[in-house]
Amino acid sequence: MIDDFAKGYLHSDLREVREVMLWKLDGLSEYDIRRPLTSTGTNLLGLVKHLTHTESRYFGEVFDRPYPEPLARWDDERVWRDSMWPTEYETREEIIDGYRRAWEHSDATINTLAVDSAGHVPWWPRPNVKLFNILVHVLTETSRHAGHADILREQLDGSTGTADYAKEQRNAAFWEARRTKIEQVAKAAAAKTDHAP
């Protein structure tokens, strides 16, 4: 049986990982939060924008609790394609504020509904869900993108983890020595495999 303890636990984790997502933007220039850092164009502010769409849709129309701001149709491929990057006209503040408003709406849905409340996700193969399913899905999605953001931020300035963890990080020399050791181990393992009979 899924109970309120599970609901509270998942909701608490979601709140924490949301804050991690926003922390990834702290202290970075406008260019660094927007620039494409992968071959597919992934960028930090775009991840936040995407998660705004994710939360507003999953905790909104799925439970017949429409998000109070306009949303394009769920089956509009352009929306999902363009939700991963900010335009030059969207400010950092607008995107962060939009994400926080999506949290408020999501939190109201989570707090109002029972964990086994029924919802409907028309774009899923098995569209009939419960709040529990959506909590797990959105937590997973947000955590996945927090992992992406962690790697992107590390590429920019070496910061990893959460704000608290970042304060305790070792110096650059430690990380360079560690990276060098891992590189040596990788080469040694490859050499053994490449010369195996």
C-alpha positions in Angstrom: 0.0 0.0 0.0 1.3 3.4 -0.9 0.8 5.8 2.0 1.4 9.4 3.0 4.9 8.6 4.2 5.9 7.7 0.7 4.2 10.8 -0.7 6.0 13.1 1.8 9.3 11.4 1.2 9.1 11.8 -2.6 7.9 15.4 -2.3 10.8 16.3 0.1 13.3 14.8 -2.4 11.7 16.7 -5.3 12.0 20.0 -3.3 15.6 19.4 -2.7 16.5 18.5 -6.2 14.7 21.6 -7.5 16.9 23.8 -5.4 20.0 22.0 -6.7 18.8 22.8 -10.3 18.7 26.5 -9.5 22.0 26.4 -7.6 23.7 25.3 -10.8 23.1 28.8 -12.2 24.5 30.7 -9.2 27.6 32.8 -9.9 27.6 32.1 -13.7 27.5 34.6 -16.4 24.6 35.1 -18.7 26.6 33.5 -21.5 27.6 30.5 -19.5 24.1 29.6 -18.4 22.8 29.8 -22.0 25.6 28.5 -24.1 25.4 25.0 -25.7 27.7 22.7 -23.7 26.9 19.5 -25.6 26.7 18.6 -29.3 22.9 18.7 -28.9 22.9 22.2 -27.4 22.1 21.3 -23.8 22.6 24.3 -21.5 21.9 25.0 -17.9 19.1 27.6 -18.2 17.4 25.5 -20.8 17.2 22.6 -18.4 15.4 24.8 -15.9 13.0 26.0 -18.6 12.3 22.4 -19.6 11.6 21.4 -16.0 9.1 24.2 -15.7 7.1 22.7 -18.6 7.5 19.3 -17.1 6.1 20.2 -13.7 3.3 22.5 -14.9 2.0 19.8 -17.2 2.4 16.7 -15.1 1.0 18.2 -11.9 -1.6 20.3 -13.8 -3.7 18.8 -16.6 -2.8 15.2 -15.7 -5.0 15.7 -12.5 -7.5 18.1 -14.1 -5.8 21.0 -12.2 -4.9 23.2 -15.2 -1.8 25.4 -14.8 -2.9 29.0 -14.5 -0.5 30.2 -17.2 -0.9 29.4 -20.9 0.6 26.1 -22.1 0.9 24.8 -25.6 -0.8 21.5 -26.4 1.1 18.5 -25.1 1.2 17.0 -28.6 3.0 20.1 -30.0 6.4 18.8 -30.8 7.8 22.3 -31.2 7.1 23.1 -27.6 9.1 20.1 -26.3 11.9 20.8 -28.8 12.1 24.5 -27.9 11.7 24.0 -24.2 15.3 22.9 -23.8 16.8 26.3 -24.5 16.0 30.0 -23.7 15.6 32.6 -26.3 17.5 35.8 -26.2 14.3 37.5 -25.0 13.7 35.3 -22.0 15.6 36.5 -19.0 17.3 34.4 -16.3 14.9 35.9 -13.8 11.8 35.2 -15.9 12.8 31.5 -16.3 13.7 31.1 -12.6 10.5 32.8 -11.5 8.5 30.6 -13.9 10.1 27.5 -12.4 9.2 28.6 -8.9 5.6 29.3 -10.0 5.4 25.8 -11.4 6.7 24.5 -8.0 3.9 26.4 -6.2 1.3 24.9 -8.5 2.8 21.4 -8.3 3.1 21.6 -4.5 -0.6 22.6 -4.3 -1.5 19.6 -6.4 0.7 17.3 -4.3 -0.6 18.7 -1.0 -4.3 18.6 -2.0 -4.5 15.1 -3.6 -4.1 11.8 -1.9 -1.1 9.7 -3.1 -3.4 7.3 -4.9 -5.5 10.0 -6.6 -6.2 9.1 -10.2 -4.7 11.0 -13.1 -4.5 10.6 -16.9 -1.4 11.1 -19.1 -2.7 11.0 -22.7 0.8 10.8 -24.1 1.8 7.7 -22.2 1.1 4.1 -23.5 -0.5 3.3 -20.1 -2.2 6.6 -19.5 -4.1 5.9 -16.2 -1.8 6.8 -13.3 -1.9 7.8 -9.7 -0.2 10.8 -8.0 2.4 8.4 -6.8 3.4 7.5 -10.4 3.7 11.2 -11.3 5.7 12.0 -8.2 8.2 9.3 -9.1 8.3 10.3 -12.7 8.9 14.0 -12.1 11.4 13.3 -9.3 13.3 11.0 -11.7 13.1 13.5 -14.6 14.4 16.3 -12.3 17.1 14.2 -10.8 18.2 13.1 -14.3 18.5 16.7 -15.4 20.2 17.7 -12.2 22.9 15.1 -13.1 23.2 16.7 -16.5 23.5 20.1 -14.9 26.1 18.8 -12.5 28.3 17.7 -15.4 27.7 20.9 -17.3 28.6 23.1 -14.3 31.7 21.0 -13.6 32.9 21.7 -17.2 32.4 25.4 -16.6 34.1 26.0 -13.2 34.7 22.6 -11.5 31.7 22.9 -9.1 29.8 19.7 -8.5 27.1 18.4 -6.3 24.9 20.7 -4.1 25.6 24.1 -2.6 26.6 22.5 0.7 28.9 20.0 -1.0 30.6 22.6 -3.1 31.8 24.4 0.0 33.7 21.3 1.0 35.4 20.4 -2.4 39.0 19.7 -2.6 41.4 21.9 -4.5 42.2 21.6 -8.2 45.5 19.8 -7.6 43.6 17.0 -5.9 41.2 16.6 -8.8 43.9 16.7 -11.4 45.9 14.0 -9.6 42.7 11.9 -9.4 41.9 12.4 -13.0 45.4 11.5 -14.0 45.3 8.3 -12.0 41.9 7.3 -13.5 43.3 8.0 -17.0 46.3 5.7 -16.3 44.1 2.9 -15.1 41.8 3.2 -18.2 44.9 3.0 -20.5 46.3 0.0 -18.6 42.9 -1.8 -18.8 42.6 -1.0 -22.5 46.1 -2.3 -23.1 45.3 -5.6 -21.4 42.1 -6.0 -23.4 43.7 -5.0 -26.7 46.5 -7.5 -26.3 44.4 -10.4 -25.0 44.8 -13.7 -26.9 
